[in-house]
Amino acid sequence: MRGTNSVPVWCVVRCRGARAGRAMHVAGLALNRFLELVKLFRSTYRVKKSMRETESQQVMGNRIDPVRLQEVAAAVYRSIGVPEQDAWLAADTLVQADLWGHQSHGLLRLGWYYARLQSGAMQALTQTTLEVDAGAVAVMDGHDGLGQVIARRAVDEAVTRAQKHGVGVVSVRNSNHFGTCMYYTRIGAQQGCVMVLMSNAGPNMAPWGGLKKKIGTNPWSIAVPGGSYGPVVMDMANSGVARGKIYLADKRRESIPSHWAVDALGRPTTDPKAALEGFILPMAGHKGYVMGTMVDILSGVLSGSQFLDKVHGPYDPVNRSGAGHFMVALNVAAFQPLNAFHARMDEYLTSLKDVPLAEGHDQVFYPGEMEKLADTDNRSKGLLLPIDTLSDVARVANEAGVGSLLPF
Ligand SMILES: NC(=O)c1ccc[n+]([C@@H]2O[C@H](COP(=O)([O-])OP(=O)(O)OC[C@H]3O[C@@H](n4cnc5c(N)ncnc54)[C@H](O)[C@@H]3O)[C@@H](O)[C@H]2O)c1
């Protein structure tokens, strides 16, 4: 019997057997290599996963009682001459921002404010004066005091005027960065007023189409009494995100979405450092730029304060800020009985939330609800802050001589 090409059968069998053996050997080697690669991949994945877990454990500290943190911040303020009541207020605005989940405006900023107080760019003793006191309208001069104290006094002025005239408008000049707008608008809403607050800020956005920092993130907030739901609060910057969120990403060693900012040459970036050197993008394209401009005009031009790139932000330790604010209080009772308004708001919010849910969502939030839920959660569990923020708070507290109060 002959095999193919007249090769003897024994030879074919042997040769085929040898080839098959070689093939099996090769296949075996390949399989081994493949298994080795799988092993390598698995162990690399495990190492990377554990690195990521360790990293995230290192990035965030342990949960801390917010009251203890407020004590530290208040002591830091007092150490540099801020009066007791103002120190508590300023400390409360920081911790409250953290409680709402806005860590970009929380204790992360204590060191910046402290540096401004140290340099004298911001005055520890806040002495506000009324430059205009005309019925529903007031113009308040903050004389470079603490933005938090000035804004808090402006709330009282606006609400008192609204209770008397139906509307109260307070324009504020020569103030400083005050943190979140909603800290102040919520206070007025809890007193039966619709509150509007806006502020200009140090420049970090370019005018639409330009490549020079001129416009701040210029936030604004509207808070409305919300019946049994509590205040309904819109509070946002006119940039896609607050600049502080980019600082926070940097502190957490995270990248940022490419639509948040462009680098110094106008190119999209995911690197928070490059973003901070570059420009923050306005929200909703040109619309955010337009809104930011109007906020600057109302806060800076109308009040007689600084505007555009003449405003200095809290990151600048030496220059006086010149920030201006614009606050309006509308007394709901001047429009309709407050109880009726509360009932209508209840109906409104219940209806707003009562919709089928889109994929990936387990509820609809009304404006300000996420912050309210975060506040309840953080107050019961304690605050979880990035380690960088905690070490910065520790550095400032030690420098201020109040390190013994640190709860971590
Ligand atoms: N003082 C300053 O100069 C300054 C400058 C910039 C920003 N800020 C502050 O920074 C804070 C953050 O600003 P931001 O623009 O990043 O706000 P944001 O985008 O986190 O929230 C904007 C609004 O959207 C609501 N919201 C968020 N997620 C929602 C969801 N899933 N469903 C329903 N509603 C939702 C929030 O309640 C809020 O009213 C604000 O408190 C602002 O005042 C201050």
The ligand as an ORCA input file, in Angstrom:
! r2SCAN-3c Opt
* xyz 0 1
  N     -18.668     82.173     45.293
  C     -18.216     81.934     44.104
  O     -17.523     82.751     43.524
  C     -18.581     80.647     43.410
  C     -18.133     80.440     42.094
  C     -18.517     79.270     41.454
  C     -19.320     78.337     42.097
  N     -19.723     78.562     43.370
  C     -20.547     77.573     44.080
  O     -20.165     76.265     43.702
  C     -21.241     75.378     43.929
  C     -21.287     74.362     42.820
  O     -21.665     74.945     41.574
  P     -21.940     74.009     40.295
  O     -22.232     74.883     39.136
  O     -20.822     73.037     40.176
  O     -23.280     73.257     40.768
  P     -23.849     71.794     40.384
  O     -23.677     71.565     38.933
  O     -23.304     70.792     41.333
  O     -25.398     71.964     40.704
  C     -26.185     72.901     40.010
  C     -27.644     72.752     40.388
  O     -28.160     71.542     39.821
  C     -28.807     70.782     40.822
  N     -28.525     69.382     40.486
  C     -27.297     68.800     40.417
  N     -27.414     67.538     40.012
  C     -28.744     67.298     39.817
  C     -29.510     66.166     39.418
  N     -28.940     65.003     39.113
  N     -30.850     66.291     39.365
  C     -31.462     67.446     39.678
  N     -30.790     68.561     40.049
  C     -29.461     68.479     40.128
  C     -28.216     71.209     42.144
  O     -29.154     71.054     43.201
  C     -27.905     72.684     41.882
  O     -29.027     73.482     42.155
  C     -22.478     76.262     44.053
  O     -22.864     76.246     45.411
  C     -22.002     77.658     43.675
  O     -22.633     78.716     44.371
  C     -19.363     79.700     44.031
*
